[in-house]
Amino acid sequence: MNIHRAAGAKFDRQDPIDLELMAETLKERIYATLALLAVLVSIDPSHSSAFQIALLIGGTALSLWAASWISSILARNVIFGRPNAEHIEREKQRHAPLLLSAVSPLVLVGLSTLHIMSLELAVSISTYLLIITLALWALMSAGRMRAGRGKTIILASVVMLIGLGIVALKALLGH
């Protein structure tokens, strides 16, 4: 496995190490999506500026990335001693998807500063995009497990209901 891939390079789906790295990077992306969803539902756009919301979204993603990356390095240090450059590079790659989850919410907040949409709409669309993303991953998961059409729909529906439940909680809280 070449850990020094260029951005967008393909993983070898026959290589168990590449498959493990794919699973780890996706896990990080899903975790960040859930964390950003929790942050987005806590935002009240009527009491925050676009700049504040962008800092909150970007800061959340950056702090998740840093905490995840540093914890991986420290854990390796405890078990194996000093990490080598290859391990540090692999961990950067593994945790980078944490940052990607913030891209669409940040773009949408940016569009609100250009008056293309309201800040409230940007936050709402961001929230729903993250929920849809989770549902798509649930569909992919069920498909890979060969769960069948009925179970796949149930799994995706449960994920969507959880996401919509988070949105409903936000509505109940008056945001």
Helices and strands as residue ranges (DSSP letters): H 16-42, G 45-47, H 50-80, H 85-95, H 97-100, H 103-113, H 119-144, H 148-172
